[in-house]
Amino acid sequence: MGRLFGTDGVRGVANADLTAEMALGLSVAAAHVLAEAGTFAGHRPTAVVGRDPRASGEFLEAAVVAGLASAGVDVLSVGVLPTPAVAYLTGALGADLGVMLSASHNAMPDNGIKFFARGGHKLADELEDRIESVYEGHRHGEPWQRPTGAGVGRIRAYDQGFDEYVGHLTGVLPNRLDGLKIVLDEAHGAASGVSPEAFRRAGAEVVTIGAEPDGLNINDGCGSTHLEPLKAAVLEHGADFGIAHDGDADRCLAVDHTGEEVDGDQILAVLALDMRERSVLRSETVVATVMSNLGFKLALEREGLSLVQTAVGDRYVLEEMKEHGYALGGEQSGHVIILDHATTGDGTLTGLLLAARVARTGRSLRDLAAVMERLPQVLINVPDVDRSRVGTSAELAAAVADAERELGATGRVLLRPSGTEPLVRVMVEAADIEQARSVAGRLADVVKSALG
């Protein structure tokens, strides 16, 4: 797997790349590293552990819990809940560590492990590097320190996590959702119970699809990576709009009442204006990544708002937000972070606040999203290539330079390796969609030949 930690924890094919032995070992290593860092100083440590519904999550959760308890960490097992719920509960319960088992939007055979520090924040890069180093050291013969007797961790189910998280979500809404009819596509994932309950408690009439997880159907033709079923359901039920989550519900995309997609950039634009109106958009600034559509930047400028752009990955958006005290940030893919109420992207919270804006203004989501015009943007994923050589291939650099000369000031090119999969993403933006497609197609062919 190369370096174990990617941009969003450790991921791989469950029971092949990501084994029970690895899950146990990483959990023990995390406990040791956090103890050395002083996180557990002076008290008995506690961890919150949750997972999405993947079948492999059952044995991986058992391995993680066993590893933590063997290292002297008490475990609160919250069961199947979204990633942002585990992050929230880690903070709300004063836990020293949170662990989420999920591969987010990836296909069912994959799974992943994500660690949260005290407060529910993602671990810093240096802590992840240290965990990996300690884990590898043990694999090569370095012994663990093992508590015995009363020193071992205790494990108990924490069933009230569901209600506590839903209560948190509905408690931060500025207004109710009465009168709205909303279709929710839960991707047969971790929010299949939480999200419909939260929207109903807030007053919305809810239609659910993709909300029957069986351990094998997560993200299968549904959710934020497959919007067609949601578009059809919104039209069929005459709904005001629809919301789609991914497998662990840390992202949110939407569909308006006509069946048109509302992406993460548009959602950010709508929420930015809403938060400014409610005087909670600190520094009149939004944080997004370099993948954001140029139309998003232009829309914010027209509204007198500032945009700060980061490298791709919600962790980098979050770091920028925390460093400068910004309140809103996110990605085109639907990761939206509202830092006053969440420490990570929260798809259910994002959907609720979007719905609250629609309810309060009486305007359709289509009308609200029209604040920004998406410029033509083509994204091609090139699989099965050596993503590590994106920045060193002379052939690829020459092709990018040629493309940039052709596009001039009317567009841009962005190539980036995926942080979680063996592929390279080719993004081309241009004033004309056919030009964007042509340039992106040529670059994708060069990526294949140069890095394949």
Backbone hydrogen bonds, N-H to C=O, Kabsch-Sander energy under -0.5 kcal/mol:
donor,donor_aa,acceptor,acceptor_aa,energy
6,G,4,L,-0.5
6,G,9,G,-3.2
7,T,419,G,-0.5
9,G,6,G,-0.8
10,V,113,I,-2.5
11,R,4,L,-0.5
11,R,9,G,-0.5
12,G,111,N,-2.0
14,A,109,P,-2.4
15,N,18,L,-3.3
16,A,13,V,-2.0
17,D,13,V,-1.7
18,L,13,V,-1.9
19,T,17,D,-0.9
23,A,19,T,-2.4
24,L,20,A,-2.5
25,G,21,E,-2.6
26,L,22,M,-3.1
27,S,23,A,-1.7
28,V,24,L,-2.2
29,A,25,G,-2.7
30,A,26,L,-2.6
31,A,27,S,-2.1
32,H,28,V,-2.3
33,V,29,A,-2.7
34,L,30,A,-2.5
35,A,31,A,-1.8
36,E,32,H,-2.4
37,A,33,V,-1.9
38,G,35,A,-1.3
39,T,34,L,-2.2
40,F,34,L,-0.6
41,A,38,G,-1.2
43,H,40,F,-2.0
47,A,74,D,-2.7
48,V,97,L,-2.4
49,V,76,L,-2.4
50,G,99,V,-2.5
51,R,79,G,-1.9
52,D,101,L,-2.2
55,A,215,G,-2.4
57,G,54,R,-1.2
58,E,55,A,-1.5
59,F,55,A,-0.6
60,L,56,S,-2.2
61,E,57,G,-2.3
62,A,58,E,-1.6
63,A,59,F,-1.9
64,V,60,L,-2.6
65,V,61,E,-2.9
66,A,62,A,-2.2
67,G,63,A,-2.5
68,L,64,V,-2.6
69,A,65,V,-2.6
70,S,66,A,-2.4
71,A,67,G,-1.0
71,A,68,L,-0.7
72,G,69,A,-1.6
73,V,68,L,-2.4
74,D,45,P,-2.6
74,D,72,G,-0.5
75,V,154,R,-3.2
76,L,47,A,-3.1
77,S,75,V,-0.6
77,S,156,R,-2.5
78,V,49,V,-2.5
78,V,76,L,-0.7
79,G,49,V,-0.7
81,L,51,R,-1.4
81,L,79,G,-0.8
83,T,248,D,-1.9
85,A,82,P,-0.5
86,V,82,P,-1.8
87,A,83,T,-2.3
88,Y,84,P,-2.5
89,L,85,A,-2.9
90,T,86,V,-2.2
91,G,87,A,-1.6
92,A,88,Y,-3.2
93,L,89,L,-2.5
94,G,91,G,-1.2
95,A,90,T,-1.8
96,D,46,T,-2.1
97,L,46,T,-1.1
98,G,116,F,-2.5
99,V,48,V,-2.8
100,M,114,K,-2.7
101,L,50,G,-1.9
102,S,100,M,-0.7
102,S,112,G,-1.2
106,N,103,A,-2.7
110,D,107,A,-1.6
111,N,12,G,-2.4
113,I,10,V,-2.4
114,K,100,M,-2.5
116,F,98,G,-3.1
117,A,121,H,-3.8
118,R,96,D,-0.6
119,G,95,A,-0.6
120,G,117,A,-2.3
123,L,115,F,-1.1
127,L,124,A,-0.6
128,E,124,A,-2.0
129,D,125,D,-2.7
130,R,126,E,-1.9
131,I,127,L,-2.6
132,E,128,E,-2.5
133,S,129,D,-2.2
134,V,130,R,-2.7
135,Y,131,I,-2.7
136,E,132,E,-2.6
137,G,133,S,-2.3
138,H,134,V,-2.1
139,R,135,Y,-2.0
140,H,136,E,-1.2
141,G,138,H,-1.9
142,E,137,G,-2.5
146,R,144,W,-0.6
151,G,148,T,-2.4
152,V,149,G,-1.4
153,G,69,A,-3.3
156,R,75,V,-2.2
158,Y,77,S,-3.1
159,D,157,A,-0.5
161,G,158,Y,-1.3
162,F,159,D,-0.9
164,E,160,Q,-2.2
165,Y,161,G,-2.3
166,V,162,F,-2.4
167,G,163,D,-2.5
168,H,164,E,-1.8
169,L,165,Y,-2.4
170,T,166,V,-2.5
171,G,167,G,-1.7
172,V,168,H,-0.9
172,V,169,L,-0.7
173,L,170,T,-0.8
177,L,202,A,-3.2
179,G,203,G,-0.6
180,L,177,L,-1.9
182,I,180,L,-0.5
182,I,205,E,-2.8
183,V,241,F,-1.9
184,L,207,V,-3.1
185,D,243,I,-3.0
186,E,184,L,-0.7
186,E,209,I,-2.0
188,H,210,G,-3.9
189,G,186,E,-2.1
190,A,247,G,-3.3
192,S,189,G,-1.5
195,S,191,A,-1.9
197,E,193,G,-1.3
198,A,194,V,-2.4
199,F,195,S,-2.4
200,R,196,P,-2.3
201,R,197,E,-2.5
202,A,198,A,-1.6
203,G,200,R,-1.7
204,A,199,F,-2.2
205,E,180,L,-3.1
206,V,204,A,-0.6
207,V,182,I,-2.4
209,I,184,L,-2.7
219,N,187,A,-2.5
220,D,217,N,-2.0
221,G,219,N,-1.3
224,S,245,H,-1.9
225,T,222,C,-0.6
226,H,223,G,-1.8
231,K,227,L,-2.6
232,A,228,E,-2.4
233,A,229,P,-2.2
234,V,230,L,-2.5
235,L,231,K,-1.8
236,E,232,A,-2.6
237,H,233,A,-2.4
238,G,234,V,-0.6
238,G,235,L,-0.6
239,A,234,V,-2.0
240,D,181,K,-2.5
241,F,181,K,-1.0
242,G,255,V,-2.6
243,I,183,V,-2.8
244,A,253,L,-3.0
245,H,185,D,-2.5
246,D,251,R,-0.5
249,A,246,D,-1.1
252,C,334,G,-1.8
253,L,244,A,-2.2
254,A,262,V,-2.2
255,V,242,G,-2.1
256,D,260,E,-2.8
257,H,240,D,-0.6
259,G,256,D,-2.2
262,V,254,A,-3.3
263,D,261,E,-0.5
264,G,332,Q,-2.2
267,I,263,D,-2.4
268,L,264,G,-2.5
269,A,265,D,-2.2
270,V,266,Q,-2.5
271,L,267,I,-2.7
272,A,268,L,-2.4
273,L,269,A,-1.9
274,D,270,V,-2.0
275,M,271,L,-3.0
276,R,272,A,-2.2
277,E,273,L,-2.2
278,R,274,D,-1.5
279,S,276,R,-1.5
280,V,275,M,-3.0
281,L,275,M,-0.8
282,R,280,V,-1.2
284,E,281,L,-1.9
285,T,282,R,-1.4
286,V,306,S,-2.4
287,V,328,L,-2.0
288,A,308,V,-2.6
289,T,330,G,-0.5
290,V,310,T,-1.7
292,S,289,T,-1.8
296,F,293,N,-1.5
297,K,293,N,-1.1
298,L,294,L,-2.2
299,A,295,G,-2.1
300,L,296,F,-2.2
301,E,297,K,-2.3
302,R,298,L,-2.2
303,E,299,A,-1.5
304,G,301,E,-1.4
305,L,300,L,-3.1
306,S,284,E,-2.7
308,V,286,V,-2.5
310,T,288,A,-1.9
316,Y,313,G,-1.1
317,V,313,G,-1.5
318,L,314,D,-2.5
319,E,315,R,-2.2
320,E,316,Y,-1.9
321,M,317,V,-2.2
322,K,318,L,-2.9
323,E,319,E,-2.3
324,H,320,E,-1.8
325,G,321,M,-1.4
326,Y,321,M,-1.4
328,L,285,T,-0.5
329,G,337,I,-1.7
330,G,287,V,-2.0
331,E,335,H,-2.6
334,G,331,E,-1.9
336,V,334,G,-0.8
337,I,329,G,-3.4
338,I,336,V,-0.6
339,L,327,A,-1.6
339,L,337,I,-0.7
341,H,338,I,-2.1
342,A,338,I,-1.4
346,D,336,V,-1.7
347,G,249,A,-1.8
348,T,249,A,-0.7
350,T,346,D,-2.5
351,G,347,G,-2.3
352,L,348,T,-2.4
353,L,349,L,-2.5
354,L,350,T,-2.3
355,A,351,G,-2.4
356,A,352,L,-2.4
357,R,353,L,-1.8
358,V,354,L,-1.9
359,A,355,A,-2.8
360,R,356,A,-2.5
361,T,357,R,-2.2
362,G,358,V,-2.0
368,L,364,S,-2.3
369,A,365,L,-2.8
370,A,366,R,-0.9
370,A,367,D,-0.5
371,V,368,L,-1.3
372,M,369,A,-1.6
374,R,372,M,-0.6
375,L,373,E,-0.5
378,V,428,V,-3.0
380,I,426,V,-2.7
382,V,380,I,-0.6
382,V,424,V,-3.1
384,D,422,P,-1.3
385,V,422,P,-1.0
386,D,451,L,-2.4
387,R,385,V,-1.4
389,R,386,D,-1.8
390,V,387,R,-1.3
392,T,389,R,-1.0
393,S,389,R,-1.4
394,A,392,T,-0.6
397,A,393,S,-2.1
398,A,394,A,-2.2
399,A,395,E,-1.7
400,V,396,L,-2.3
401,A,397,A,-2.2
402,D,398,A,-2.2
403,A,399,A,-2.1
404,E,400,V,-2.6
405,R,401,A,-2.0
406,E,402,D,-2.0
407,L,403,A,-2.3
408,G,404,E,-2.2
410,T,407,L,-1.5
411,G,408,G,-0.8
412,R,429,E,-1.7
414,L,427,M,-2.7
416,R,425,R,-2.1
418,S,423,L,-2.7
423,L,421,E,-2.2
424,V,382,V,-2.2
425,R,416,R,-3.2
426,V,380,I,-2.9
426,V,424,V,-0.5
427,M,414,L,-2.9
427,M,425,R,-0.6
428,V,378,V,-2.5
429,E,412,R,-2.6
430,A,376,P,-1.9
436,A,432,D,-2.1
437,R,433,I,-2.5
438,S,434,E,-2.4
439,V,435,Q,-2.6
440,A,436,A,-2.5
441,G,437,R,-2.6
442,R,438,S,-2.0
443,L,439,V,-2.4
444,A,440,A,-2.5
445,D,441,G,-1.8
446,V,442,R,-1.8
447,V,443,L,-2.5
448,K,444,A,-2.1
449,S,445,D,-2.2
450,A,446,V,-3.0
451,L,447,V,-2.5
452,G,448,K,-1.6
